[in-house]
C-alpha cells in the first residue's frame, strides 16, 4: 500500500466514525504522535555509536526458538 492509498484508507476510516468522543480521542492521539520527538536526538554521539555497535554484536545463537519454548510450556502444563 503506497502513501496515497494509506491516506485514503485513513480518511475513509475517519469518515465512518460517528462517535464524537472516539473521534476526539483519535484526533488527540494523532496530534500527540505528530508532536512526539525522537528520544535518540537527546543522546550523545558516543552513546549512539555504542548502541549501534551493540546492535551489530547482537547474537541470537544462545536463544531458544519460540516453538521450543511453547513445547516446553505445554509439557509443563500437563
HELIX and SHEET records of a PDB file:
HELIX    1   1 UNK A    3  UNK A   16  1                                  14    
HELIX    2   2 UNK A   20  UNK A   35  1                                  16    
HELIX    3   3 UNK A   39  UNK A   42  5                                   4    
HELIX    4   4 UNK A   45  UNK A   57  1                                  13    
HELIX    5   5 UNK A   66  UNK A   77  1                                  12    
END                                                                             
